[in-house]
Amino acid sequence: MSYVSVKFSGCSESKGIRYETDNLDFKVRTDGTVYATKRVQIPSEQTIFMVTAWDHQALERWETMVRLLVGEKSQHKGHKQKGKKNMSSDLTQLPSDTLLPWRHHQNSHGLRRQKRDWVIPPINVPENSRGPFPQQLVRIRSDKDSEIHIRYSITGVGADQPPMEVFNIDPVSGRMYVTRPMDREERASYHLRAHAVDMNGNKVENPIDLYIYVIDMNDNRPEFINQVYNGSVDEGSKPGTYVMTVTANDADDSTTANGMVRYRIVTQTPQSPSQNMFTINSETGDIVTVAAGLDREKVQQYTVIVQATDMEGNLNYGLSNTATAIIMVTDVNDNPPEFTASTFSGEVPENRVEVVVANLTVMDRDQPHSPNWNAVYRIISGDPSGHFTVRTDPVTNEGLVTVVREVDYEMNRAFMLTVMVSNQAPLASGIQMSFQSTAGVTISVTDVNEPPYFPTNHKLIRLEEGVPTGTTLMTFSAVDPDRFMQQAVRYSKLSDPANWLNINATNGQITTAAVLDRESAYIKNNVYEATFLAADNGDYAQLSLRIAYLEAGVYDVPVIVTDSGNPPLYNMSIIKVK
């Protein structure tokens, strides 16, 4: 005949538990069921005996008391007897009493029994229970309730402190209930204190600590911190290069499989050059490269769908969520700039500066407008005097060959430059300059008609007052720099106030056309001034002749030659008159 089931909460879960009783009329099966070994005559309203649990593997031992109550017998015939059979049926519907456990210690004198304070093992409550509520958790009993009437109560968060009345207790029976479904993510545990007092409010037992743990259910999916993650990796990176980390949190208990998240890559777009360019650490969420061949010039961006699954990644039982990882392939300088042609040409007029004479075009497959793409040009031969420089167009990246110092057609009719191009950033390791990174540039100089000029010279002439008409004073010879234009220089008179002088149009010889009169009104401060021109087929040079009339002696008389050409030339000649 079975009476009640005895369980030891919080004890070892080993299967090697053996039960014993101190009453030969009762035994306990391995599942904790108490049964009578024979027909038992209970002499009073109750019988009490001790049940001992042995764990031979852990070398531990526990004890509790079991009390069997006898129902009142009927004194009338024809009525069913309220005996042990009916009584046991009622008892089996009740939860096990939690009474005073005893701890046994081994010492040199054998076993010693020591009474502990009133103790309740931790109570585990699964979250999200469907009820019905209130739902009984445990029955608290003091062994003194056979002697006096006891009132039970509980205090703490969840009882008489917010959140209020999550738990309550029947003050008479000591049965404690939970009144609503639990949510472990809202609160994972409760610490209550149970009190036992007599009808006068006097403490019967010391307050007992009740620890209630909400057992986790897998009711939360992993949640990624970000829905979209952005990362980058250099092109040409070796397998195993770190890219980025994605993280998902699971509100369930992280110490159980419910909250243990594992990661995997679901898809990769594009699948080039391999469908598995990346892998992810299933536990940390670290994404790394797993294949070679990242080339920004072919694929600039990958979109990777990452899945996080709890239950340690079990796709059959776990809950999952996904996020997107966008991986940019960053540029490295693995493509040297290359000229689009091996030779370029241009022309420049002589005597001009800050003129762009040729545009050099290059091709670079690296990231536009980055140091890996920006071109730097350098003239490495053909311009020893530094007439040219090559500047970079910031928009097109072209090389602008520019004149920075005048060139002279009569000195150099053409320049053969060699130009090299490179990037602002150095080339990546292992990348060599291309033979197409140098080009030849031919610059032709065009001839421009330059005005003749009067070279600096000193003439000594003898001039006496009363010199007759036709007397030669001096000859000025202008020089035409345009040696290759086959032009003749012509001379003419621009200003001769008194009309005293003539100039030979072919050779520049100056002669008197009249007797020079020192007392003439055209003489200013004993100086007579006339102006002559020398011109080729284009521009001209202007010469001013100043003649001073002085007393007898030898003097230096300046002849001022000015050039009104572009740029003007200023030359000085000296006439010495005796």
C-alpha positions in Angstrom: 0.0 0.0 0.0 1.5 3.3 -1.1 1.0 6.3 1.1 3.1 9.3 0.0 6.0 10.2 -2.3 9.2 11.5 -0.6 11.6 13.7 -2.6 14.7 15.5 -1.4 14.9 18.8 -3.2 18.3 20.3 -3.8 20.1 16.9 -3.1 22.4 15.2 -5.4 20.8 14.1 -8.7 22.9 10.9 -8.8 20.9 7.8 -9.6 22.6 5.9 -6.8 20.3 7.2 -4.1 19.2 4.5 -1.5 16.4 5.2 1.0 16.0 3.7 4.5 13.5 4.2 7.3 13.7 3.8 11.0 10.3 2.0 11.1 10.3 -1.6 9.9 6.6 -1.3 8.9 7.5 1.1 6.1 10.0 1.2 3.2 10.8 3.6 0.4 11.1 2.6 -3.2 13.8 4.0 -5.5 11.4 6.5 -6.9 10.7 7.9 -3.4 7.3 6.2 -2.9 6.6 5.2 0.8 4.7 1.9 1.2 3.8 -0.4 4.1 5.6 -3.7 4.2 2.6 -5.4 5.9 -0.8 -4.6 7.3 -0.2 -1.9 9.9 -2.3 -1.1 12.9 -1.6 2.5 13.8 -2.4 3.0 17.4 -3.0 6.7 17.5 -4.1 9.4 15.1 -0.7 9.6 13.5 2.6 7.9 13.1 6.0 9.5 12.5 9.1 7.9 11.2 12.5 9.1 9.7 13.5 8.6 6.1 17.2 8.6 5.3 18.6 9.1 1.8 22.1 7.8 1.1 24.3 8.8 -1.9 27.2 6.4 -1.8 28.9 8.1 -4.8 29.0 11.6 -3.3 29.2 10.2 0.3 26.4 12.3 1.4 23.3 11.7 3.5 20.0 13.4 4.2 17.1 12.8 6.5 13.5 14.0 6.8 10.5 13.0 8.9 7.3 11.6 7.4 4.0 11.9 9.3 1.0 9.8 8.5 -2.4 10.9 9.7 -5.2 8.5 10.5 -8.7 9.6 9.7 -11.6 9.4 12.2 -13.4 6.1 12.3 -17.2 6.0 11.9 -19.2 4.6 14.9 -22.2 3.6 12.7 -22.8 0.4 10.8 -23.3 0.7 7.1 -20.9 3.6 6.8 -17.6 3.2 5.0 -14.7 3.1 7.3 -12.5 6.1 7.1 -9.3 4.2 7.5 -5.8 4.3 6.2 -6.8 3.4 2.6 -9.0 6.5 2.1 -6.6 8.6 4.0 -3.6 7.6 1.9 -5.5 8.5 -1.2 -6.0 12.0 0.1 -2.4 12.4 1.1 -1.0 11.4 -2.2 -2.8 14.4 -3.7 -0.8 16.8 -1.5 2.8 17.9 -2.1 5.5 16.6 0.2 5.8 18.5 3.5 9.1 20.3 4.0 10.0 19.8 7.6 13.1 20.1 9.6 16.0 18.4 7.7 19.0 17.1 9.7 22.6 17.0 8.6 24.8 14.2 9.7 28.5 14.6 10.2 31.1 11.8 10.5 33.4 12.0 13.4 35.5 9.7 15.5 32.6 8.7 17.6 30.4 7.8 14.7 27.4 9.7 13.3 26.3 12.8 15.1 22.9 14.3 14.4 22.8 18.1 14.4 19.6 20.1 13.9 19.8 23.0 11.4 17.6 26.1 11.2 14.4 25.9 9.3 15.6 25.4 5.7 13.7 25.2 2.3 15.6 24.1 -0.8 15.6 26.5 -3.7 12.3 26.5 -5.6 12.4 26.4 -9.4 9.5 27.9 -11.3 9.4 27.6 -15.1 8.6 30.9 -16.9 5.6 31.3 -19.1 3.5 28.7 -17.3 -0.1 28.5 -18.5 -1.5 27.9 -15.0 -4.1 27.4 -13.8 -3.3 30.1 -11.2 -2.7 30.3 -8.3 -0.3 27.4 -8.7 1.1 25.7 -5.6 4.9 25.8 -5.3 5.6 24.3 -1.9 4.1 23.7 1.5 5.9 25.1 4.5 5.5 23.2 7.7 7.0 23.5 11.2 7.1 20.3 13.3 5.6 22.4 16.1 2.3 22.6 14.4 1.3 19.4 16.1 1.6 21.2 19.4 0.3 24.7 18.7 -1.6 26.6 16.0 0.8 28.3 13.7 0.3 31.2 11.3 2.6 31.4 8.2 3.5 34.5 6.2 6.1 35.6 3.6 7.8 38.9 3.0 10.1 40.4 0.3 10.0 41.5 -3.3 7.2 39.7 -5.0 5.2 39.3 -1.8 4.7 42.4 0.3 7.1 44.6 -1.9 6.7 45.6 -5.5 5.9 43.7 -7.6 3.2 42.9 -5.1 1.5 39.5 -4.6 3.4 37.6 -7.2 3.6 35.0 -4.4 1.2 34.4 -1.5 0.9 31.8 1.2 -2.0 30.2 3.0 -1.5 31.3 6.6 -2.9 28.1 8.0 -1.7 25.3 5.8 1.6 27.0 4.8 1.0 26.3 1.1 2.8 28.9 -1.0 1.5 29.8 -4.5 2.6 31.7 -7.5 -0.2 33.9 -8.8 0.8 34.7 -12.4 3.1 33.5 -15.2 6.8 34.3 -14.6 9.1 36.0 -17.0 12.8 35.3 -16.4 13.9 38.2 -18.6 11.9 40.5 -16.4 13.2 39.0 -13.1 15.3 35.9 -12.8 15.0 35.2 -9.1 13.2 36.2 -5.9 14.4 36.1 -2.3 11.6 35.8 0.2 11.5 35.1 3.9 9.0 32.8 5.5 7.8 33.4 9.0 6.0 31.1 11.5 4.3 32.7 14.5 1.8 31.5 17.0 -1.7 32.9 17.4 -0.3 35.6 19.6 2.3 36.7 17.1 5.2 35.1 18.9 7.9 33.7 16.8 7.9 30.0 16.7 10.7 29.4 14.2 13.5 31.6 13.0 12.6 33.2 9.6 13.5 31.0 6.7 15.0 32.2 3.4 13.1 31.2 0.3 15.0 31.3 -3.0 12.8 31.1 -6.0 14.5 30.8 -9.4 12.6 31.3 -12.6 13.6 28.5 -15.0 14.4 29.8 -18.4 12.4 28.9 -21.5 13.6 29.6 -25.0 11.2 32.4 -25.7 13.5 35.0 -27.1 15.2 35.2 -30.4 18.7 36.4 -30.7 18.7 40.2 -31.5 21.6 41.8 -33.5 22.8 45.0 -32.0 22.7 46.5 -35.6 20.6 45.4 -38.5 23.3 46.5 -40.9 27.0 46.2 -40.2 29.6 48.0 -42.3 33.2 46.8 -42.5 36.1 46.9 -44.9 39.0 44.8 -46.0 42.0 45.7 -48.3 42.0 44.1 -51.7 44.6 41.4 -52.0 44.3 40.5 -48.4 45.5 37.0 -47.4 43.1 34.3 -46.1 42.5 34.8 -42.4 42.4 38.6 -42.5 40.1 40.0 -39.9 37.2 42.0 -41.4 34.6 42.9 -38.8 32.5 41.5 -35.9 28.8 41.1 -35.7 27.0 40.6 -32.3 23.6 39.3 -31.4 22.3 39.2 -27.9 19.8 36.7 -26.5 17.7 37.7 -23.5 17.4 34.1 -22.4 19.7 32.5 -19.9 23.3 32.6 -21.4 24.3 29.7 -19.1 21.9 27.4 -20.9 21.5 26.5 -24.5 18.5 28.9 -24.7 20.9 31.8 -24.6 23.9 30.3 -26.4 24.1 32.0 -29.8 26.0 30.7 -32.8 26.6 32.5 -36.0 26.8 31.4 -39.6 26.9 33.0 -43.1 23.7 32.4 -45.1 24.5 34.1 -48.4 27.3 36.1 -50.0 26.6 38.5 -52.9 28.3 38.5 -55.4 29.7 35.0 -55.4 32.9 36.1 -57.1 35.6 35.0 -57.4 34.4 32.4 -55.0 31.0 31.8 -53.3 32.9 31.5 -50.0 35.1 34.5 -49.7 34.4 34.9 -46.0 33.8 32.8 -42.9 32.5 33.6 -39.5 33.5 32.4 -36.1 30.4 30.6 -34.9 30.9 31.8 -31.3 32.5 35.3 -31.5 30.9 36.6 -34.7 34.3 37.6 -36.1 34.2 37.6 -39.9 37.5 36.9 -41.7 38.6 36.2 -45.2 38.8 32.6 -46.2 39.8 32.8 -49.8 42.3 34.8 -51.8 41.4 37.0 -54.8 39.8 40.1 -53.4 40.2 42.7 -56.1 38.5 46.1 -55.8 38.8 46.8 -59.5 36.5 43.7 -60.1 34.3 43.6 -57.0 34.0 46.7 -54.8 31.5 45.5 -52.3 30.1 42.3 -50.8 26.8 41.8 -49.1 26.8 39.0 -46.5 23.7 37.8 -44.7 24.6 36.5 -41.3 22.3 34.3 -39.1 22.4 34.1 -35.4 20.7 31.0 -33.8 20.3 30.1 -30.1 20.2 26.6 -28.7 23.9 26.5 -29.7 23.1 26.9 -33.3 20.6 24.0 -33.5 18.5 25.0 -36.5 15.8 22.4 -35.6 15.1 23.7 -32.2 16.7 27.1 -32.0 15.3 30.6 -32.7 17.1 32.6 -35.4 17.5 36.1 -36.7 19.5 37.7 -39.5 21.5 40.8 -40.1 23.3 42.2 -43.1 27.1 42.8 -43.2 28.3 45.1 -46.0 32.0 44.6 -46.7 33.7 47.3 -48.7 36.9 46.2 -50.5 39.3 49.1 -50.0 41.8 50.1 -52.5 45.5 49.6 -52.3 47.9 51.0 -54.9 48.3 47.8 -56.9 47.9 49.5 -60.3 50.7 51.8 -61.5 49.6 54.7 -63.7 50.2 54.1 -67.4 50.4 56.6 -70.2 47.7 56.1 -72.9 50.4 56.7 -75.6 54.1 56.3 -75.8 54.6 59.7 -77.3 52.9 63.1 -77.1 53.6 66.4 -78.9 52.9 70.1 -78.6 54.2 73.5 -79.7 54.9 76.8 -78.0 55.6 80.2 -79.4 59.0 81.6 -78.4 59.2 84.2 -75.6 55.9 83.0 -73.9 55.5 81.7 -70.4 52.7 80.0 -68.4 51.4 78.4 -71.5 50.2 74.8 -71.6 51.8 73.2 -74.6 50.7 69.5 -74.3 48.2 67.4 -72.3 49.5 64.0 -71.2 46.8 61.4 -70.5 47.2 58.4 -68.2 45.1 55.4 -67.1 45.0 54.2 -63.5 42.5 51.5 -62.3 42.8 52.4 -58.6 40.3 54.4 -56.6 39.7 57.8 -58.4 40.7 60.9 -56.6 42.7 59.0 -54.0 46.5 59.0 -53.4 46.6 55.7 -55.1 45.1 57.3 -58.3 46.4 60.8 -58.2 49.3 61.2 -60.7 52.6 62.9 -60.2 54.6 63.8 -63.3 58.3 64.4 -63.5 60.6 65.4 -66.4 63.6 63.1 -66.3 65.5 64.2 -69.4 65.4 66.7 -72.3 65.1 70.0 -70.4 68.4 70.8 -68.6 67.6 74.5 -68.4 64.2 74.0 -66.8 62.0 75.6 -69.4 59.1 73.3 -68.7 57.2 71.6 -65.8 54.3 69.1 -65.8 51.4 69.9 -63.5 48.5 67.6 -62.7 44.9 68.5 -63.5 43.1 67.7 -60.2 39.9 66.7 -62.1 41.1 64.7 -65.1 44.5 63.5 -63.7 46.1 64.7 -66.9 49.6 66.0 -67.1 49.8 69.7 -68.2 53.1 70.4 -69.8 53.6 74.1 -69.1 56.3 76.6 -70.1 57.8 78.3 -67.1 60.8 79.9 -68.7 61.0 81.6 -72.1 62.3 79.6 -75.0 64.1 81.1 -78.0 63.4 79.8 -81.4 66.8 81.0 -82.6 68.4 78.9 -79.8 66.2 75.8 -79.7 63.7 74.9 -82.3 62.4 71.8 -80.5 62.7 69.9 -77.2 62.5 66.2 -76.7 61.3 65.5 -73.2 61.0 62.2 -71.3 58.3 62.3 -68.6 57.7 59.7 -65.9 54.4 59.4 -64.0 53.8 57.9 -60.6 51.2 58.1 -57.8 51.1 60.2 -54.6 51.1 56.9 -52.7 53.8 54.4 -53.1 53.0 51.2 -54.9 51.9 48.2 -52.8 54.5 45.6 -51.9 55.4 43.4 -54.8 54.0 45.8 -57.5 56.5 47.1 -60.0 56.4 50.2 -62.2 55.1 49.6 -65.7 57.2 50.3 -68.8 54.2 52.4 -69.8 54.9 54.7 -66.9 57.2 56.8 -69.1 56.5 58.7 -72.3 58.3 60.9 -74.8 57.1 64.5 -75.4 58.1 66.5 -78.4 57.8 70.3 -78.0 58.2 72.4 -81.2 59.1 76.0 -80.8 57.4 78.4 -83.3 59.3 81.5 -84.5 57.8 84.9 -83.6 58.7 88.1 -85.4 60.9 90.0 -82.9 61.7 93.7 -83.3 65.2 94.8 -84.2 67.4 96.3 -81.5 70.3 98.6 -81.3 73.3 97.0 -79.6 75.2 99.0 -77.1 78.2 100.8 -78.8 80.3 103.9 -78.4 81.0 106.2 -81.3 83.6 109.0 -81.3 82.7 111.8 -83.8 84.3 115.2 -84.5 81.8 118.0 -84.8 82.7 121.6 -85.4 80.3 124.5 -85.7 79.5 125.4 -89.2 79.9 121.8 -90.5 78.6 121.8 -94.0 75.5 120.0 -95.2 76.0 116.3 -95.9 78.5 115.8 -93.2 78.4 112.2 -91.7 77.9 112.2 -88.0 77.6 108.5 -87.1 76.1 105.2 -88.2 73.8 103.1 -86.1 73.3 99.5 -87.1 70.2 97.7 -85.7 70.3 94.0 -85.2 67.3 91.8 -86.2 67.2 88.7 -83.9 65.0 86.8 -86.4 67.9 85.2 -88.2 65.8 82.7 -90.0 63.1 85.1 -91.4 65.2 86.7 -94.1 64.1 90.3 -93.3 65.7 93.6 -94.1 66.0 96.3 -91.5 64.8 99.8 -92.7 65.7 103.0 -91.0 63.6 106.2 -90.9 63.4 109.5 -89.1 60.7 109.9 -86.6 61.4 113.3 -85.1 63.8 116.0 -86.4 62.4 119.4 -85.2 64.8 121.6 -87.2 65.1 119.1 -90.1 68.9 119.3 -89.8 69.6 115.5 -90.1 69.1 112.6 -92.5 69.4 108.9 -92.0 70.1 106.3 -94.7 67.2 104.0 -94.9 69.4 101.0 -95.6 72.5 101.3 -93.5 71.4 103.8 -90.7 74.1 106.4 -91.6 73.2 109.8 -90.1 74.3 112.9 -92.0 73.6 116.7 -91.7 70.9 118.1 -93.9 71.6 121.7 -93.1 74.1 123.8 -91.1 73.5 123.3 -87.4 72.9 126.6 -85.7 73.8 126.6 -82.1 71.7 129.7 -81.5 68.6 128.1 -83.0 65.4 128.1 -81.0 65.4 124.2 -81.3 68.4 124.0 -79.1 67.3 123.5 -75.5 70.0 123.8 -72.9 72.6 123.5 -75.7 71.1 120.2 -76.7 69.4 119.2 -80.0 67.4 116.0 -80.0 66.2 113.9 -83.0 64.5 110.5 -83.0 65.1 107.7 -85.6 63.5 104.3 -86.1 64.8 100.9 -87.2 62.1 98.4 -88.4 61.8 95.0 -90.0 58.6 93.6 -91.5 56.9 93.8 -88.2 57.9 95.7 -85.0 60.4 98.5 -84.8 63.1 99.9 -82.6 63.3 103.6 -81.7 66.5 105.6 -81.3 66.9 109.1 -79.8 69.9 111.1 -80.8 70.8 114.0 -78.5 73.6 116.4 -79.7 75.0 119.0 -77.2 76.8 122.1 -78.5 79.5 123.2 -76.0 82.5 125.5 -75.9 85.8 124.3 -77.3 87.0 121.1 -75.7 86.3 117.5 -75.6 83.1 116.3 -73.9 81.0 113.2 -73.6 77.6 113.8 -75.2 75.0 111.1 -74.6 73.1 109.5 -77.4 70.0 107.9 -75.8 68.6 104.9 -77.6 65.2 103.7 -76.5 63.3 100.7 -77.9 59.6 100.9 -78.0 59.2 97.3 -78.9 57.8 94.6 -76.6 59.6 94.3 -74.3 61.2 97.8 -74.7 65.0 98.0 -74.9 67.1 100.8 -73.5 70.6 101.3 -74.9 73.0 104.1 -74.3 75.6 105.4 -76.7 78.1 108.2 -76.1 79.1 110.9 -78.6 82.3 112.7 -77.8 82.6 116.1 -79.5 85.8 118.1 -79.8 
